[in-house]
Amino acid sequence: MINSEATKSKIMSFVQRNGPSLPIQIAKELSMNSIFTSAFLSELLDDKKIKTSSIRVGGTSLYLIPGQEQQLEKFHNFLHQKEIEAYQLLKDNKILKDSEQEPAIRVALRAIKDFAFSFKNNDELYWRYLTVTEQEVTSMFSKAKPVEIIELKQEIKPTLIEKPVEQKQIKINDSEIQTSEHIIQKAKIKKAKPEQNTISSFINPLAIKTEPKQEKIKPKSDFVLKVINFLEENKFKILEEKEYKAKEYNCIAELETKLGPIAFLCQAKEKKSVSDSDLDLLLRQSQSIPLPALFIYTETLSKKAQEYQSKFYSILKTIRIE
């Protein structure tokens, strides 16, 4: 019969020695199948003796003991590319102001929960890195700001005191004076010659002036305007407008939720039937950023498109508009 307490103790000892570990590694150490191992890990989680990571290695969370969070840094390469950028940016700067980041980085900061922790200062959202404590944050924001002087009555400039130059008497022979005068006269003559040959710049009154071409603003179709109106009415904020055609509109839009603002890569199409290929293409584009995807359509989703949307429901949303 398995000794429950002894098994839990072995798990704790293994994680203590090895740091954040995968269930398969723990099962191998215990010489136990994964089902029993998962049951013991679940009990330890309930007792709050261990915790799981948000980052996934091969689709599986890591198990760690509270206090080992910094050891998760060695697994940061398992993040998506944009999440790695956000991770490095936050690690280098320690604190980031959310509103100053590009949309993709803002989304990535919300995804790297092991390393990024949010807080507010003067109703502005900020992110602190894993190793920056709340006390350090409080200290940083409580430092007195330098006093800004708005008006100056008088500007005082430092004066340079120049040392008087000693004047020395220099004797010059008459022959040297005559030679100098001859050189000066010769120089004047040479200087005058170019002035005689100077040609004033000619402006041709018949020449056609070329003015820089003004870039024409592409008009938006009724469909595009309808999509924009729909987004705004449903509390979406358009962060970046991308390509649009008569029957297609692309943008990055942000929606305020209880979990905070979430940005989507949005695509709207006016067509009779949306295929799974349409959804697949949008999802691939959104994941390269990475952002969740939102597809807006007017008619119907094909059967395959419905199955595809159900499969990737967590990162792909679809909305039908009239």
C-alpha positions in Angstrom: 0.0 0.0 0.0 1.2 3.5 -0.9 2.2 5.7 2.0 0.5 9.0 1.1 2.6 11.3 3.4 5.8 9.6 2.5 5.1 10.1 -1.2 4.2 13.7 -0.7 7.5 14.2 1.2 9.4 12.6 -1.7 7.7 15.0 -4.1 8.6 18.0 -2.0 12.2 16.9 -1.6 12.6 16.3 -5.4 11.1 19.8 -6.3 13.2 21.4 -3.6 16.4 19.9 -5.0 15.6 20.3 -8.7 13.5 23.5 -8.8 10.4 23.8 -11.1 9.7 20.3 -12.5 7.4 18.6 -14.9 4.9 15.9 -13.7 6.7 13.3 -15.9 10.0 14.1 -14.1 8.4 13.7 -10.7 6.6 10.4 -11.7 10.0 9.0 -12.9 11.6 9.9 -9.6 8.8 8.2 -7.7 8.7 5.2 -10.1 4.9 5.8 -10.2 2.5 6.2 -13.1 1.3 9.7 -14.1 -2.2 9.2 -12.8 -1.2 8.5 -9.2 1.5 11.3 -9.4 -1.1 13.8 -10.6 -3.4 12.9 -7.7 -0.6 13.6 -5.1 0.4 16.8 -6.9 -3.3 17.9 -6.7 -3.4 17.3 -3.0 -0.2 19.3 -2.5 -1.7 22.1 -4.6 -4.8 22.2 -2.4 -2.6 22.4 0.7 -0.7 25.3 -1.1 2.6 23.6 -0.5 3.4 23.7 -4.2 2.1 25.8 -7.1 2.0 25.6 -10.9 3.5 27.9 -13.5 1.7 29.9 -16.1 4.4 29.1 -18.6 4.1 25.7 -20.3 6.8 23.4 -21.4 5.5 21.1 -24.1 2.0 22.1 -23.2 2.4 21.2 -19.5 2.8 23.5 -16.5 5.7 23.2 -14.1 5.4 22.5 -10.4 7.4 24.5 -8.0 7.6 25.4 -4.3 6.7 29.0 -3.3 9.9 31.0 -3.3 11.3 29.2 -6.5 9.6 31.7 -8.9 12.8 33.3 -10.1 14.0 29.9 -11.2 11.3 30.0 -13.9 13.6 32.5 -15.8 15.5 29.6 -17.3 12.3 28.4 -19.0 11.5 31.8 -20.7 12.5 30.5 -24.1 9.4 28.4 -24.1 7.3 31.6 -24.4 6.0 32.8 -27.7 8.3 35.2 -29.6 6.4 38.4 -28.7 6.2 37.2 -25.1 10.0 36.8 -25.0 10.3 40.4 -26.2 8.0 41.6 -23.5 9.8 39.5 -20.9 13.2 40.9 -21.9 11.9 44.5 -22.0 10.3 44.3 -18.6 13.4 42.5 -17.1 15.7 45.3 -18.4 13.5 48.2 -17.4 12.0 46.6 -14.1 8.9 48.8 -14.5 6.8 49.6 -17.6 3.9 51.9 -18.1 1.2 50.0 -19.9 -0.1 52.9 -22.0 3.4 53.6 -23.4 3.8 50.1 -24.9 2.8 48.9 -28.4 -0.4 46.8 -28.5 1.3 43.5 -29.1 3.6 44.1 -26.1 0.7 45.0 -23.9 -1.0 41.7 -24.7 2.2 39.8 -24.1 2.6 41.4 -20.7 -0.8 40.1 -19.7 0.2 36.6 -20.8 3.5 36.3 -19.0 1.9 36.0 -15.6 5.0 34.3 -14.0 7.2 37.4 -14.7 4.9 40.4 -15.0 2.8 41.8 -12.1 0.4 44.7 -12.6 -0.2 47.7 -10.3 -1.8 51.1 -10.5 -0.4 54.5 -9.7 -2.6 57.6 -10.2 -5.1 55.4 -12.1 -2.4 54.5 -14.6 -1.6 50.8 -15.1 2.0 49.7 -14.7 3.9 46.4 -14.8 6.7 45.3 -12.4 9.2 42.5 -13.0 9.2 39.4 -10.9 12.2 40.4 -8.8 10.9 43.9 -8.1 9.1 43.9 -4.8 6.1 46.0 -3.9 8.2 47.9 -1.4 10.6 48.9 -4.1 7.7 50.1 -6.3 6.4 52.2 -3.4 9.8 53.6 -2.9 10.3 54.5 -6.6 7.0 56.4 -6.8 7.2 58.1 -3.4 10.5 59.9 -4.3 10.0 63.6 -4.4 9.8 65.1 -7.8 12.2 68.0 -8.7 10.7 71.4 -8.3 9.8 73.0 -11.7 10.7 76.7 -12.0 8.1 78.3 -14.2 9.4 81.9 -14.2 12.9 83.3 -14.0 13.3 87.0 -13.2 16.9 87.3 -14.4 19.2 85.1 -16.3 22.7 85.3 -15.0 25.4 84.2 -17.3 29.0 83.6 -16.1 31.4 86.2 -17.4 34.8 85.1 -18.7 37.7 87.2 -17.4 40.3 87.5 -20.1 43.9 88.0 -19.3 45.2 91.2 -21.0 47.6 90.4 -23.9 51.0 91.8 -23.5 51.9 94.2 -26.3 55.3 93.8 -27.7 57.0 96.3 -29.9 58.0 94.8 -33.2 60.5 96.5 -35.5 59.9 96.3 -39.2 62.3 97.4 -41.8 61.2 99.7 -44.6 61.9 97.1 -47.2 59.5 94.7 -45.5 56.8 97.3 -45.5 57.1 97.9 -49.2 57.0 94.2 -49.9 53.9 93.8 -47.8 52.1 96.7 -49.6 53.0 95.1 -52.9 51.6 91.7 -51.8 48.3 93.3 -50.5 47.8 95.2 -53.8 48.4 92.1 -55.8 45.9 90.2 -53.6 43.2 92.8 -54.1 43.6 92.6 -57.9 43.3 88.8 -57.8 40.2 89.0 -55.6 38.5 91.5 -57.9 38.7 89.2 -61.0 36.2 86.6 -59.9 33.6 89.3 -59.2 33.7 90.4 -62.8 33.0 86.9 -64.0 30.1 86.3 -61.5 26.9 85.2 -63.2 23.6 85.8 -61.5 21.4 82.8 -61.1 18.8 82.6 -63.9 15.2 81.9 -63.0 13.1 80.7 -66.0 9.6 82.2 -65.7 8.2 79.6 -68.0 9.5 76.6 -66.0 6.7 74.5 -64.5 7.0 74.1 -60.7 6.6 70.6 -59.5 4.7 70.4 -56.3 5.0 67.3 -54.0 2.1 64.9 -54.7 -0.4 64.7 -51.9 -1.2 61.2 -50.9 -4.9 60.5 -51.6 -6.9 59.2 -48.7 -8.6 56.0 -49.8 -12.4 56.4 -49.3 -14.1 53.9 -47.0 -17.0 51.8 -48.3 -20.4 51.5 -46.6 -19.4 48.1 -45.3 -16.1 49.3 -43.8 -17.9 52.2 -42.1 -20.6 49.8 -40.7 -17.8 47.6 -39.2 -16.1 50.6 -37.6 -19.4 51.8 -36.2 -20.2 48.3 -34.8 -16.8 48.1 -33.1 -17.2 51.6 -31.5 -20.8 50.8 -30.4 -19.6 47.6 -28.7 -16.9 49.5 -26.7 -14.0 48.4 -28.9 -11.2 51.0 -29.3 -9.4 50.9 -32.6 -5.7 51.0 -31.8 -4.3 50.6 -35.3 -6.1 50.6 -38.7 -4.6 48.3 -41.2 -5.5 47.5 -44.8 -9.1 47.9 -46.0 -11.0 47.2 -49.2 -14.6 47.6 -50.3 -15.6 44.3 -48.7 -12.8 43.8 -46.1 -11.5 45.6 -43.1 -8.5 44.9 -40.9 -7.4 46.5 -37.6 -6.1 46.0 -34.1 -8.9 46.8 -31.6 -8.9 46.7 -27.8 -11.8 45.7 -25.6 -12.0 46.6 -21.9 -12.9 43.6 -19.8 -12.9 42.6 -16.1 -9.4 41.1 -16.6 -8.2 44.4 -18.1 -7.9 45.6 -21.7 -7.5 42.8 -24.4 -6.4 43.6 -27.9 -7.5 41.6 -30.9 -6.4 41.3 -34.5 -9.7 41.9 -36.2 -10.8 41.1 -39.7 -14.2 41.8 -41.2 -15.4 40.3 -44.5 -18.6 40.8 -46.5 -19.1 37.4 -48.2 -21.8 34.8 -48.4 -19.9 32.0 -46.7 -16.8 32.1 -44.5 -14.6 29.1 -44.9 -12.2 27.5 -42.4 -9.4 28.7 -44.6 -10.5 32.3 -43.9 -10.3 31.7 -40.2 -7.1 29.8 -40.4 -5.3 32.6 -42.3 -6.4 35.2 -39.7 -5.4 33.0 -36.8 -2.0 32.4 -38.2 -1.5 36.2 -38.6 -2.7 36.9 -35.1 -0.5 34.3 -33.5 2.6 35.7 -35.2 2.1 38.9 -33.3 0.8 37.2 -30.9 -2.8 38.4 -30.4 -6.2 36.6 -30.1 -8.2 36.9 -33.3 -11.7 38.3 -34.0 -13.5 37.6 -37.3 -16.5 39.6 -38.2 -18.8 38.3 -40.9 -22.2 39.2 -42.5 -23.7 35.9 -43.8 -22.8 32.4 -42.6 -19.9 30.3 -41.4 -19.4 27.0 -43.3 -19.6 23.8 -41.3 -15.8 23.4 -41.4 -15.4 27.0 -40.3 -17.7 26.3 -37.3 -15.7 23.3 -36.3 -12.5 25.2 -36.7 -13.8 28.1 -34.5 -14.9 25.6 -31.8 -11.4 24.0 -31.8 -9.6 27.3 -31.2 -12.4 29.0 -29.2 -10.0 30.4 -26.6 -8.0 32.4 -29.1 -10.4 32.9 -32.0 -13.8 34.7 -31.7 -16.4 35.2 -34.4 -19.2 37.8 -34.5 -22.0 38.1 -37.1 -23.3 41.5 -37.9 -26.5 42.4 -39.9 
